[in-house]
């Protein structure tokens, strides 16, 4: 489920549909990094874990965000820290350039 926690992505859908992954909306990571927003992210991670779902964090832009997510069990992330958007024809070149690194650390693309 994309953009979990916003709009039509609600808790009710988790009981009605067989999702295997939820993606934390970037709005929870960007902007104000208050204790409240971090608590919500940690709660979403705990919820995903308790339901046996993979949780992906969207909008990761700082090492601190990535470290905090990792400490709370988030193993997948998207965002400018991981890699910038690429045109389709550049994806193959990017993967080839980082192939060895991907084998060793599959979640550290571009690092």
matplotlib code that plots the C-alpha trace (Angstrom):
import matplotlib.pyplot as plt

x = [0.0, 1.5, 1.5, 0.3, -1.2, -2.5, -5.6, -7.3, -4.5, -6.1, -6.0, -9.2, -7.6, -5.1, -7.9, -9.7, -6.9, -3.9, -1.1, 2.5, 4.1, 3.3, 5.2, 5.4, 4.4, 7.2, 5.2, 6.0, 9.8, 10.0, 9.5, 9.3, 11.1, 9.1, 8.9, 5.3, 6.2, 8.9, 6.5, 4.1, 6.8, 7.9, 4.3, 3.8, 7.0, 5.8, 2.4, 3.9, 6.2, 3.3, 1.3, 4.3, 4.5, 7.6, 7.7, 9.3, 10.1, 9.6, 11.4, 14.6, 17.0, 19.4, 21.8, 20.0, 16.6, 18.1, 19.8, 16.7, 14.6, 17.1, 17.1, 13.4, 13.5, 13.0, 15.2, 13.9, 14.0, 13.6, 14.7, 17.3, 19.8, 19.6, 19.5, 18.2, 15.5, 16.9, 15.7, 14.8, 17.8, 20.2, 18.9, 20.9, 24.1, 23.5, 22.9, 26.0, 28.1, 26.9, 26.6, 29.4, 28.1, 24.5, 25.7, 27.4, 24.8, 21.5, 19.9, 22.8, 22.5, 24.5, 26.3]
y = [0.0, 3.3, 6.5, 4.7, 7.0, 9.6, 10.1, 6.8, 4.6, 3.8, 1.1, -0.4, -1.4, -3.5, -5.8, -6.0, -6.5, -8.9, -6.3, -7.6, -4.2, -0.8, 2.4, 5.2, 8.4, 10.9, 13.6, 11.7, 12.1, 15.5, 18.9, 19.1, 16.2, 16.3, 13.6, 13.2, 12.6, 10.1, 8.3, 7.9, 6.5, 4.1, 3.0, 2.3, 0.2, -1.7, -2.2, -3.5, -5.9, -7.2, -7.9, -9.6, -6.9, -5.3, -1.5, 0.9, 4.5, 7.1, 10.5, 9.6, 12.5, 12.4, 9.9, 10.6, 9.6, 6.4, 5.5, 6.2, 4.0, 1.2, 1.2, 0.7, -2.2, -0.4, -2.2, -0.5, 3.1, 5.5, 9.1, 11.5, 10.1, 6.7, 7.9, 10.7, 10.0, 8.8, 8.7, 5.1, 4.7, 5.6, 3.0, 0.1, 2.1, 3.0, -0.6, -1.8, 0.9, -0.2, -4.0, -5.1, -2.8, -4.1, -7.7, -6.8, -4.3, -4.5, -1.6, 0.8, 1.8, 4.8, 5.0]
z = [0.0, -1.1, 0.9, 4.1, 6.7, 4.2, 2.1, 1.3, 2.7, 6.0, 8.6, 7.4, 4.1, 6.0, 7.1, 3.8, 1.3, 1.4, 1.3, 1.8, 1.9, 3.1, 2.2, 4.8, 3.1, 2.8, 4.6, 7.9, 7.2, 5.6, 7.3, 11.0, 12.7, 16.0, 18.6, 17.4, 13.8, 14.8, 17.1, 14.2, 11.9, 14.7, 15.2, 11.5, 11.5, 14.5, 12.9, 9.7, 11.6, 13.7, 10.5, 8.8, 6.2, 4.7, 5.4, 3.0, 4.0, 1.3, 1.2, 3.1, 2.7, 5.6, 7.2, 10.5, 9.1, 7.6, 10.9, 12.9, 10.6, 10.7, 14.5, 14.4, 11.9, 8.6, 6.0, 2.8, 1.9, -1.0, -1.3, -2.5, 0.1, -1.6, -5.2, -7.4, -10.0, -13.3, -16.8, -17.9, -20.2, -17.4, -14.9, -16.6, -16.5, -12.8, -11.8, -13.7, -12.0, -8.6, -9.2, -6.8, -4.1, -4.6, -4.0, -0.8, 0.6, -1.4, 0.5, 0.0, -3.7, -4.6, -1.2]

ax = plt.figure().add_subplot(projection="3d")
ax.plot(x, y, z, "-o")
ax.set_aspect("equal")
plt.show()
